[in-house]
Amino acid sequence: MPAIHERYSEELRSEFDYLSTWLPNSPIELGDVGRLHRDRFERVTSLTELGIPYGTRERERGVDLEYSSAASIDIAEAGAAAPAMARISVTFTRRHGIVFQARACHVSEIADRAELGRRVLELSRTAEWPAGQVVVTEVVTTGPAVVLISQQQDARVDLEADLTGMAGVLPLASLSVGLNVIRSKGIGVKVIAPDGLTPLFRASGVRRRLLSGEAFGNRGTAVPPQVGGGVADSVFAELTYEDLGV
């Protein structure tokens, strides 16, 4: 059976098409440079530290993200003595079940990835860019967020929160500022982050293929043929843990 971090990474990538940081509250920044190790990004340096300039762009419209697997969330009022309070119970039906909720998520990305690709390929050809090294080209930053992962099949966590002003959507993330854990059983990972996380990202690097030279790019990004030194179809998808085989 996959380890808890492998299952988390696999499910979130399938749901959102992003790599995930591990642990979920690990910091990551646009332009970080490092390696992908078994569903974990290991930072080594950054484009800024390497003296490689880059521009950024922000997607201003925020979105809420929610994903649950093998879990149910029940909300009930705590009682007449505390009418604005609620008891929230999260139960899991299998090991490594996941609840991921994040509000007001924004995407930051490197603006000119083709130009960045040219610079990285120059370094690669002179052995100044180690094989397998990647650069973070896109980061999702959240508002209030909650991540729960079960360690056993019948795991459960009971929480209490003030419902005053709650909009009725994404109850865990919305209430994370005043969310208190009453009891917990069989929970492997519990992250309550009122100030937000950087849980999702994309990374790019150099992938080599016989007969087609080198190329650098992201899924759907058109890079001119001369960038890779090969044919026009030698543009490869962004790199993942599976691509690097580590």
Number of C-alpha atoms within 10 A of each C-alpha: 5 9 8 17 19 15 17 23 22 16 18 19 16 10 11 13 13 20 24 26 22 18 13 22 17 13 12 21 18 20 25 21 25 20 22 21 14 15 20 19 23 17 18 11 13 17 17 12 11 9 8 12 12 14 11 14 12 13 11 10 9 14 14 17 16 18 15 18 15 15 21 14 15 11 15 11 16 16 11 8 7 10 12 14 17 18 20 23 19 18 23 27 16 16 18 27 27 24 24 22 23 27 23 16 21 18 19 18 20 18 15 13 21 19 16 20 21 19 15 21 22 13 13 17 11 9 10 11 16 15 14 17 20 28 24 23 26 23 25 21 22 25 21 23 31 27 22 24 27 27 20 17 16 16 22 22 20 18 18 21 22 20 18 11 9 11 9 8 11 18 18 26 26 24 22 21 16 15 20 16 16 12 11 15 14 17 21 16 16 16 16 23 20 20 11 20 24 22 25 23 24 21 27 24 31 24 20 15 12 6 9 15 16 23 31 29 28 21 11 10 14 15 22 17 16 12 23 23 14 17 16 15 13 23 25 22 18 20 24 21 16 11 12 17 10 13
